[in-house]
């Protein structure tokens, strides 16, 4: 499956993400860390429910269902990225 265009890029299995070094003290880095943790939890839950590793399928599902809302809620709590 190709990388999800317009997404966070964490579903990519190549070395294209991140495209450049990110300052670990930046708000963007903290956002990405939190988002990745949420996606990893979702992938684990969905894989357990299905009885198989869903990996990219669950990642894509999370992005399509929850990414926009997650960012809105994260920015409401932490400020704009």
N, C-alpha and C positions, 0 to 999 in steps of 0.2 A: 504494500500500500504506500502511495507517495505521501510525502509530508503534507500536512493539512495547511493549505494556503490561508493566510490571514489568522492562523491560530497562534498559539504560544510557541509552537515548534517542538514541543517535548515529545511528540509522537514520532519524530524522525529517528531513524535507526542509523543515520550516518553522523558524520562529525560537523554538520552544517550549523549546529546550534550549540552554544550561542555564536553569532557571527563575529563578535569581537569581545575582548575582555570586559567584564562588567564589574564595577566597583561594588564590593560586598557591603559597603555602608550605604549604598544608594537605595532609595525607595523602590526603584524598579527591581533590584535584586531581591529585596524582601518580599515584594509582591510575587515574583516568580517562584521563590522558595515556598511561600504559602500555597500558591496555586498548584505547584507540583505535588506537595504533600496531599492536597485534597484529591487530586487526580489519582495518585497512588492508592489512597484509601478506597476510592471508588472502584478502581481496577481490581483490587483485592476482593471487595464485597461482591462485585458482579461475577468475578471468576469463581468464587465460592458458590454463588447461587447457581451458576451454570455447570459446575463440576469440571471445568477446564480453564486453561489460561486464555483470557480474552485479549490481553495486551492492547494492541493498537485499536481493536474494535471498541473496547471499553473506553479508551482514551478519546477516540473520536466521538463516542456517545456523550461523554462528559462535556466535551467542548461544545457540541451542538446543543445540549440541554442546559448546561449550567455556567459556562464561561462568562457570558455577559452579566448575569446576575451576581456571580462571584466577584467580578471586577467592580461592579457598582457598589456592592456592600463593602468590599475592601477599601475602596476610595472614600466612602462615607466615614469609615472608621479611622483611616490613616491619612487621608488627603489624596489629592490627585497625584498621579504618577508623572 
